[in-house]
Amino acid sequence: MKVKWYEFSSPQALARDLANKVSGELAKALSARNKALLAISGGTTPRLFLEELSSTPIHWERTAVTLADERFVPPSSERSNARLALRHFFKNRASDAEFVPLYHSGSNIDEAAERASKTIAALPLPLDVLVLGMGNDGHTASLFPDAENIGELLATLDGPPVQPVVSEAAQEPRLTLSMPVLCAARAIFLHIEGDDKRAVLEQALAKKSNLPIRAVIERAGVPVHVYWAPKG
């Protein structure tokens, strides 16, 4: 498996190192192409990292930032990944970055995914940097093992860059970047914390499984850098 593993003594130490590494990759992209494209993840785990990243001294005014996935809820909702990003990342130096949200209002998740796909397709893909998280069920982005269309989501080689996801575990419908978009990123980081998530990932890597996190790592065009720390 194409994995490089990094362990840290605390979430704080991990957040600082990951922020430096991600900002370094973005700086290289800015130097090479004058633009950079970053996708970040939601949830509780990345908050310290996002805070650290927001203060790094790069040309954020030439950087576009989107989300690996989003819940089908407006930014006013406490469950919105956009809300989390606006609160913990789009401030300090990173307030100059361009935010490209996935959520669009619509009558249903399919309509929202279609609108989000047009937005993402207009960006200078591939992603320069992708920072993923992982749940205890092995999902990453919003590729949930129990999703109604999980087989299609994991197998697709082309198609719209944003896909709709309906999953009981996800609670509400989701929008996720597609496998082709995720796996084409120039640099991929997986940020996890706690012994429980480490055990899930090690099991997924040790033997053939249908877990989405394994599928992403297998198909990624570059090694996935796993950043792990015990829970604080």
Stockholm file with secondary structure:
# STOCKHOLM 1.0

chainA/1-232         MKVKWYEFSSPQALARDLANKVSGELAKALSARNKALLAISGGTTPRLFLEELSSTPIHWERTAVTLADERFVPPSSERSNARLALRHFFKNRASDAEFVPLYHSGSNIDEAAERASKTIAALPLPLDVLVLGMGNDGHTASLFPDAENIGELLATLDGPPVQPVVSEAAQEPRLTLSMPVLCAARAIFLHIEGDDKRAVLEQALAKKSNLPIRAVIERAGVPVHVYWAPKG
#=GR chainA/1-232 SS CCEEEEECSSHHHHHHHHHHHHHHHHHHHHHHHSCEEEEECCSSTTHHHHHHHTTCCSCGGGEEEEESEEESSCTTSTTCHHHHHHHHTSSGGGGGSEEECSCCCCSSHHHHHHHHHHHHHTSCSSCSEEEECCCTTSCBTTBCTTCTTHHHHHHCSSSCSEEEECCTTTSSCEEEECHHHHHTCSSEEEEEESHHHHHHHHHHHHSCCCCHHHHHHHHCSSCEEEEEECCC
#=GC SS_cons         CCEEEEECSSHHHHHHHHHHHHHHHHHHHHHHHSCEEEEECCSSTTHHHHHHHTTCCSCGGGEEEEESEEESSCTTSTTCHHHHHHHHTSSGGGGGSEEECSCCCCSSHHHHHHHHHHHHHTSCSSCSEEEECCCTTSCBTTBCTTCTTHHHHHHCSSSCSEEEECCTTTSSCEEEECHHHHHTCSSEEEEEESHHHHHHHHHHHHSCCCCHHHHHHHHCSSCEEEEEECCC
//
